[in-house]
Amino acid sequence: MRILAIDTSSQVASAAIIEEDKLLGEMTINHPRTHSQKLMPIIQTLCESLELKISDMDMIAVAGGPGSFTGVRIGLSAAKALAHPFNLPVVMISSLRGLAYNLPGFDGIVCPVLDARRGEVYTAAFRWQGESLITVIEDQPLPLETLLDKFKDGHAQRIVFLGDAAEKFK
């Protein structure tokens, strides 16, 4: 199965093409407020580089948030517009879950954090159990202090934070 994956839910806009378990190619731009201008050229360049067309895809996956409301709308609109002429299914995944998949097999808690502004983060927490990603904390917006309090239970555990708020609230 060949999948075009799109994420515009944060400052980073990216597109990737995956076939089975293999990443064929990806393009990313880390620049704010340009998703509406840059997303379609990113997808076009990626497809041309791989000598593929949208009609060669079996599915389109898109990050459905949480994250930038405008960014999520841009990604979903692009996915639907690309899928419609070829009757391709569109699936939406959590932006936070997608980030967690960047650390397969991590022995501890994977905690994606995206800047929700006003001192809050969009967050969730996951752990790997074999090849399955298990949800420990569901997607939710929280003040950073509240999130950190959730991990002060006295149990020694490794936690990795990733996402744009990890750098901001270092």
C-alpha positions, 0 to 999 in steps of 0.5 A: 500500500502506498500512502501520501502523508501530510502534516501541517498542524504545527510550524513545520509543514511536511509530506511523505510517501510511504510504501508498506513499511518503507519511507520512499521520500519526505520533504519538510519546511520549518517556517511559520505561516506559509503552509497554504503557499508551500504545501502543494509545491512540496507534494508536487516536488516529492511526487516528481522526485519519486516519479509518482503521481497522486493517482499512484497512491492507495490512500492519503493520511493527514494530521488532524491535530491537535495543533494550529487550527488554520494549519489543520484546515489547510492539510485536511483541505489539501488531502481531500482535494487530492483524494477526490478525483481518484476516489482515494480514502483519506484517514486522519491521525493525531498529530501527537501520535504521529510525533510519537512514532518517531521513537519506535521502541523507546523504553519509557514514556514518549510525550509529544508537546505542541505549543498551544500558546498562553502557557499551554501545550497540546500533549499526550503520552505513549509507551511502546509495548513490543511493536504497538504504541500504547496511549498512556495519556489521551490528547489534550491541552494542558498547562505545562505545570499540570502535565509535569505534575502527571509524571511526579508519581514517584516511579522512576521512568524515562520520559522523552519530550518532543515537538515544538514546545519541547524546545520552547519550554526547555 
